Amino acid sequence: MASEVPPKTKPKLTGRDFYNSLGSPKTAVAPMVEQSELAWRLLSRRHSPPNTLCYTPMFHSRLFATTPIYRSQSFYPPLDGSKPDRPLFVQFCSNTPEDLFSAAQHVAPHCDGVDLNLGCPQGIARKGKYGAFLQEDWGLIRSLVSKLHKDLEVPVTAKIRILETRERSLEYARMVVDAGAQVLTVHGRTRDQKGHNTGMADWGVIRYIRDNLPKEVVLFANGNILWHEDVQRCLDATGADGVMSAEGNLYNPAIFQSDEDWEKRFPRMDILGREYLDIVRKEVLPGLEERGRKLLLQDPSITAIKPHLFKLWHALLPKYTDVRALLAKSSARASEGGDVLEPYETCLMEVQKIIKAELNQNPELTDENGRWVGPDTPFEEGAKGVMIEVDGVKFNRLVPWYRCQPYYRPLPEEAIKKGALNVRKSAQCQGISEKKKQKLDTGTGAQLVTERLQQAIKDERDIAKGVEVPGTSTGMESDVRAS
Ligand SMILES: Cc1cc2nc3c(=O)[nH]c(=O)nc-3n(C[C@H](O)[C@H](O)[C@H](O)COP(=O)(O)O)c2cc1C
């Protein structure tokens, strides 16, 4: 059905006209596998400027084109039509123009643009030859983008990573735009910057690309957006039209909040948890129930709940390990029967109790209007918190642990210093044979410990991020941690 080219009804908008037709968004919620699903987008939109652009998670174009169940689980509209999920780009990975076009036709009537993922650096993308592993095949990229540009009824856009030099990155960006991409998002990290090696995004390369592409090209910058203030810093540094955030948004969906009120910029995690579960229950769940329990439990809107709550509550969970343990078991409990959201509601009740007790004991600092102003500490460059200036004196304003806030991932050395080694020692030794244990003092043993330690640190991060650690994986897409 899908691969026939339908007659075009009206001319497609391009470049700035297209961007302006979306309300010229300055902020975008990134495509995130298993994390930028409908309920999350609705929550993020509520706490962001009205025209914030959202992306779906990356979908696999061939599966999407050929498998109705994958399609219906991946993409559906909100039940309440009065709160549209727009502007919206639907993202695909692909290495076949026909598959991509066929998949894109299914979503074109329900979105503003179709985005091609050229940034996924994971092993699964290498194996499947998509995402950042198309970087070496410019001919294929050209044919993917130009097929949609020529034949699809909505504009095509693309998300790339930078290459090894800024000159090469510019050539690459120019090629993607010349092929027909109407919005280009540049993630300021190379393909190798992933996992332990993620590091900082390079805004300088994005600036170079911006300065050397025609002004007509609409460009989004991605990387290093952790605080609201980073939005303007990034716009100034790169000259981009807008910025995109992934992890910053997951830890605080109000990261784009333009209201000056600090309570709105750093919502309390119990209040956001309540709002999020209400959206799932009212806007998503009723549309899924007729599918039957098994499919319901596999739906991305349901499988995403646990990782979302882990991230929303990340600053509370290390202090309250019983809640963390309860949350860790919640998806297994949900599969046992009854209300599918009940295990998460139980965790939320615990979080609400903890925060209530904390506030009874230590009420928040408030201004003359009764609004939270947050505790300040003497200014220190690079310290946690946002720099503010009061009567010419600088402070770092710290965010209390019960409010949504960015997550600072410790470097491996910091994790060791912080004692992650001790916490994980038993885990490191699990599964090591007696023979291997005897070698622990030798060179090979040291190597083994290092490997175990790296794995332990990775597991710890994954747990903190709410990602299932091996052995408890939830299905195909949990292997696709794209960036
Ligand atoms: C959980 C998660 C899932 C992601 N999935 C996708 C994806 O489906 N498509 C994509 O292009 N990038 C994906 N990314 C990468 C982000 O879109 C973004 O490029 C990257 O995280 C850098 O932005 P940040 O510094 O704001 O996190 C994902 C990132 C995260 C954290």
PDBQT file of the ligand as one rigid body, heavy atoms in Angstrom, charges set to zero:
ROOT
HETATM    1  C1  LIG A 501      17.582   7.436  26.560  1.00  0.00    +0.000 C 
HETATM    2  C2  LIG A 501      18.079   8.032  25.271  1.00  0.00    +0.000 A 
HETATM    3  C3  LIG A 501      17.574   7.591  24.072  1.00  0.00    +0.000 A 
HETATM    4  C4  LIG A 501      17.994   8.172  22.871  1.00  0.00    +0.000 A 
HETATM    5  N1  LIG A 501      17.422   7.779  21.692  1.00  0.00    +0.000 NA
HETATM    6  C5  LIG A 501      17.695   8.467  20.535  1.00  0.00    +0.000 A 
HETATM    7  C6  LIG A 501      16.943   8.251  19.358  1.00  0.00    +0.000 A 
HETATM    8  O1  LIG A 501      15.990   7.466  19.321  1.00  0.00    +0.000 OA
HETATM    9  N2  LIG A 501      17.291   8.956  18.243  1.00  0.00    +0.000 N 
HETATM   10  C7  LIG A 501      18.305   9.873  18.240  1.00  0.00    +0.000 A 
HETATM   11  O2  LIG A 501      18.566  10.503  17.214  1.00  0.00    +0.000 OA
HETATM   12  N3  LIG A 501      19.012  10.100  19.365  1.00  0.00    +0.000 NA
HETATM   13  C8  LIG A 501      18.706   9.453  20.507  1.00  0.00    +0.000 A 
HETATM   14  N4  LIG A 501      19.366   9.761  21.680  1.00  0.00    +0.000 N 
HETATM   15  C9  LIG A 501      20.379  10.821  21.654  1.00  0.00    +0.000 C 
HETATM   16  C10 LIG A 501      19.780  12.165  21.983  1.00  0.00    +0.000 C 
HETATM   17  O3  LIG A 501      18.756  12.495  21.082  1.00  0.00    +0.000 OA
HETATM   18  C11 LIG A 501      20.851  13.264  21.998  1.00  0.00    +0.000 C 
HETATM   19  O4  LIG A 501      21.382  13.405  20.711  1.00  0.00    +0.000 OA
HETATM   20  C12 LIG A 501      21.993  12.964  22.961  1.00  0.00    +0.000 C 
HETATM   21  O5  LIG A 501      21.547  12.388  24.163  1.00  0.00    +0.000 OA
HETATM   22  C13 LIG A 501      22.748  14.255  23.291  1.00  0.00    +0.000 C 
HETATM   23  O6  LIG A 501      21.887  15.196  23.855  1.00  0.00    +0.000 OA
HETATM   24  P1  LIG A 501      21.936  15.561  25.427  1.00  0.00    +0.000 P 
HETATM   25  O7  LIG A 501      23.341  16.008  25.696  1.00  0.00    +0.000 OA
HETATM   26  O8  LIG A 501      20.917  16.636  25.592  1.00  0.00    +0.000 OA
HETATM   27  O9  LIG A 501      21.606  14.305  26.181  1.00  0.00    +0.000 OA
HETATM   28  C14 LIG A 501      18.979   9.186  22.877  1.00  0.00    +0.000 A 
HETATM   29  C15 LIG A 501      19.500   9.617  24.105  1.00  0.00    +0.000 A 
HETATM   30  C16 LIG A 501      19.056   9.071  25.289  1.00  0.00    +0.000 A 
HETATM   31  C17 LIG A 501      19.612   9.583  26.583  1.00  0.00    +0.000 C 
ENDROOT
TORSDOF 0
